[in-house]
Amino acid sequence: MTDLLEIDDLRIRFEGAPGHAVDGVSITVPAGRRVGIIGESGSGKSVTAMSILRLNDERIMSYSDDSAIRYRGEDLLTAPASRLRQVRGAEISMIFQDPMSTLNPVFTVGEQIVDVLRAHRPYSKAAARPVVVETLQTVGIRDAERVFDRYPHELSGGMQQRVMIAMAISSRPALLIADEATSALDVTVQAAVLETLGSLADNLGMAVLMITHDMGVVARFCDDVYVMNGGAVVEHGPVADVLTAPAHPYTQKLLAAVPRVRPVA
């Protein structure tokens, strides 16, 4: 199995902080594989994910000289800005937690996806519209022609998240990073969005890096999982192994904290 992404000994220090926010993290994402990173808030999982596309504010933080993030063998931490612009959105895309803070309220959702698509593919505006409509249909949006011309505030939270997924996959990336992409959704919508992401990953041959604090999401969606605590990876392996026989005390505590429904006697 070919490694699509390799995070190697990632160390991140923020200006003025006493220690590393991310301390020696190594994560591998094979091509076509679904990999989860799980941990509580502040564990360093989102900072790690943002580093892949160099989205952290590098004016106030720094990477260790020994750190590397290799995408198809190319180190993105040393790549020039021009190369990063080619990778972002076209080869690696990201879905963020809150679509309302990401989608622009003054443009229709269709216009926004068209802009992303045309930034990476040679489409005219007219030619891009049917491609975007088809992509909206792919992520499970009915009446996509109508939704294309809607503004973000006119859509439900679940629909907005599907629009974000459509935007992220419009250029058919090799890797999709989902940073808490379902945490703001209710359980029913969350399950539908995860099913959509899983179908897209299978149909497009796309690898997914899922960032979450929800063990249920990991169990339902991921093939492999990395458990983070205090900026470090404390355990990793196939999901079935980690969830059924956790070796690290922190992982055991995470699993013990998952609510369980018991029948009423």
C-alpha positions in Angstrom: 0.0 0.0 0.0 1.5 3.4 -1.1 1.8 6.1 1.5 0.1 9.2 0.2 0.9 11.4 3.2 3.6 11.0 5.8 3.9 13.3 8.8 7.3 12.7 10.3 8.4 13.8 13.8 6.2 17.0 13.7 7.1 19.5 16.4 5.4 22.8 16.7 6.1 25.6 19.2 4.0 28.8 19.5 5.7 32.0 20.4 5.9 32.5 24.1 4.7 29.0 24.9 6.7 27.0 27.5 6.6 23.8 25.4 5.6 22.3 22.1 2.0 22.3 21.1 2.7 19.3 18.9 5.6 17.1 20.1 7.1 14.5 17.8 3.9 13.4 16.0 4.3 10.9 13.2 1.2 9.8 11.1 0.9 7.9 7.9 -2.1 8.1 5.5 -1.9 5.4 2.8 -3.6 6.1 -0.5 -7.4 5.4 -0.4 -7.4 4.8 3.4 -9.5 6.4 6.0 -7.4 7.5 9.0 -8.7 9.1 12.2 -7.0 11.4 14.7 -8.8 11.5 18.0 -8.2 13.3 21.2 -9.8 15.9 23.6 -9.7 19.6 22.9 -6.2 20.9 23.2 -4.5 17.6 22.3 -2.9 19.1 19.2 -5.0 17.2 16.5 -6.3 20.3 14.7 -2.9 22.1 14.8 -1.4 18.9 13.3 -4.1 18.8 10.5 -3.7 22.5 9.7 0.0 22.0 9.3 -0.4 19.7 6.4 -1.5 22.7 4.2 0.5 25.2 6.2 -2.6 27.0 7.4 -1.3 27.8 10.9 -0.2 31.4 11.5 3.5 31.0 10.9 4.2 34.5 12.2 3.6 33.2 15.8 4.8 29.6 15.5 7.6 27.5 14.2 8.3 24.0 13.0 11.3 22.0 14.2 14.1 21.7 11.6 13.8 17.9 11.8 10.0 17.9 11.1 8.6 16.9 7.7 5.2 16.5 6.1 5.7 14.5 2.9 2.9 14.4 0.3 3.8 11.8 -2.4 7.4 12.2 -1.2 7.5 16.0 -1.4 8.1 17.9 1.9 5.3 20.5 2.2 7.1 22.2 5.1 9.8 23.4 2.8 7.7 23.8 -0.4 7.5 27.3 -1.9 4.2 29.3 -1.7 3.6 28.7 -5.4 3.6 25.0 -4.9 1.4 25.2 -1.9 -1.2 27.1 -3.9 -1.2 24.2 -6.4 -1.7 21.6 -3.7 -4.3 23.4 -1.7 -7.8 22.5 -2.9 -6.6 20.6 -6.0 -4.7 17.7 -4.5 -5.5 18.1 -0.8 -8.7 19.6 0.4 -10.1 20.4 3.8 -13.5 20.6 5.4 -13.8 22.8 8.5 -16.1 22.4 11.5 -18.4 25.4 11.1 -19.5 26.0 7.5 -21.2 29.3 8.4 -17.8 30.8 9.4 -16.2 29.4 6.1 -18.9 30.1 3.5 -19.2 33.7 2.3 -22.7 35.1 3.2 -22.8 37.5 0.2 -22.3 35.0 -2.5 -24.5 32.0 -3.5 -23.1 28.6 -2.7 -22.9 27.8 -6.4 -20.8 30.9 -7.1 -18.4 29.9 -4.3 -17.9 26.4 -5.5 -17.5 27.6 -9.1 -14.7 29.9 -7.9 -12.9 27.0 -6.2 -13.3 24.8 -9.2 -12.0 27.4 -11.6 -9.0 28.2 -9.4 -7.8 24.6 -10.1 -9.3 23.5 -13.3 -9.6 25.2 -16.8 -13.4 25.9 -16.8 -15.3 28.9 -17.9 -18.1 30.1 -15.6 -20.7 28.7 -18.0 -19.0 25.3 -18.2 -18.4 25.1 -14.5 -22.1 25.4 -13.5 -23.2 21.9 -14.7 -20.1 20.4 -13.1 -20.9 22.0 -9.8 -24.6 21.0 -10.0 -23.5 17.4 -10.6 -21.1 17.6 -7.6 -23.9 18.9 -5.3 -26.0 16.0 -6.4 -23.0 13.6 -5.7 -23.0 14.8 -2.0 -26.7 14.0 -1.7 -28.3 17.4 -2.3 -31.7 17.1 -4.0 -32.8 19.9 -6.4 -29.2 20.9 -6.8 -30.1 23.5 -9.5 -32.1 25.4 -6.9 -29.5 25.0 -4.2 -26.8 26.4 -6.5 -28.5 29.8 -6.4 -29.2 29.8 -2.7 -27.2 31.8 -0.1 -25.7 30.0 2.9 -28.1 31.4 5.4 -31.0 29.9 3.4 -29.8 26.3 4.0 -29.9 24.1 7.1 -26.7 23.2 9.0 -26.6 19.7 7.4 -27.1 21.2 3.9 -24.3 23.7 4.5 -21.9 21.0 5.5 -22.8 19.1 2.3 -22.0 22.2 0.4 -18.6 22.4 2.1 -18.0 18.7 1.1 -19.0 19.5 -2.5 -16.6 22.5 -2.5 -13.8 20.3 -1.1 -14.2 17.5 -3.6 -15.0 19.6 -6.7 -11.4 19.3 -7.9 -11.3 15.5 -7.1 -8.4 15.7 -4.5 -6.4 12.7 -3.6 -6.7 13.5 0.2 -9.6 15.1 2.1 -9.0 16.4 5.6 -12.2 16.6 7.7 -11.5 18.7 10.8 -14.5 18.0 13.2 -16.7 18.1 10.1 -19.6 16.5 11.8 -19.3 17.7 15.4 -21.8 20.5 15.0 -24.5 18.3 13.5 -27.2 16.3 15.2 -26.8 12.5 15.3 -29.1 11.8 12.3 -27.5 14.3 10.0 -24.1 13.3 11.2 -24.7 9.7 10.2 -25.9 10.8 6.7 -22.9 13.0 6.2 -20.5 10.2 7.2 -22.2 7.9 4.8 -21.8 10.4 2.1 -18.1 10.9 2.8 -17.6 7.2 2.9 -19.3 6.7 -0.5 -17.2 9.5 -2.0 -14.0 8.1 -0.6 -14.8 4.7 -2.1 -16.1 6.0 -5.5 -13.3 8.5 -6.0 -10.5 6.5 -4.5 -9.9 9.3 -2.1 -8.0 9.1 1.2 -9.6 10.8 4.2 -8.0 12.1 7.4 -10.7 12.5 9.9 -10.1 14.8 12.9 -12.5 14.2 15.7 -13.1 13.8 19.5 -15.9 11.4 18.9 -15.2 7.7 19.3 -18.4 6.8 17.5 -17.2 8.6 14.4 -13.9 6.8 14.4 -15.6 3.4 14.9 -18.2 4.1 12.1 -15.9 5.7 9.6 -12.1 5.0 10.0 -9.8 2.1 9.1 -6.9 3.3 11.3 -6.8 5.6 14.2 -4.1 7.7 16.0 -4.9 8.8 19.6 -3.4 12.1 20.6 -2.9 13.5 24.1 -0.8 16.5 25.2 0.5 17.1 21.7 1.8 13.6 21.2 0.5 10.3 19.6 0.1 7.9 22.5 -1.4 5.0 20.5 -2.2 4.0 17.0 -3.3 1.0 14.9 -6.3 -0.5 13.1 -9.6 0.8 14.6 -10.8 -2.6 15.5 -7.7 -3.3 17.5 -7.5 0.0 19.3 -11.2 0.1 20.2 -11.4 -3.5 21.4 -8.0 -3.7 23.2 -6.7 -0.2 23.9 -3.1 -0.4 25.3 -2.6 3.1 26.6 -4.4 4.3 29.8 -5.5 7.5 28.0 -7.2 5.6 25.2 -8.9 3.4 27.9 -10.2 6.5 29.6 -11.5 7.9 26.3 -13.4 4.7 25.7 -14.7 4.6 29.3 -16.1 8.1 28.8 -18.3 7.0 25.9 -21.9 6.9 27.2 -23.6 3.5 26.9 -27.3 3.0 26.7 -28.4 0.2 29.1 -31.9 -1.4 29.0 -34.2 -0.5 31.8 -34.7 -3.4 34.2 
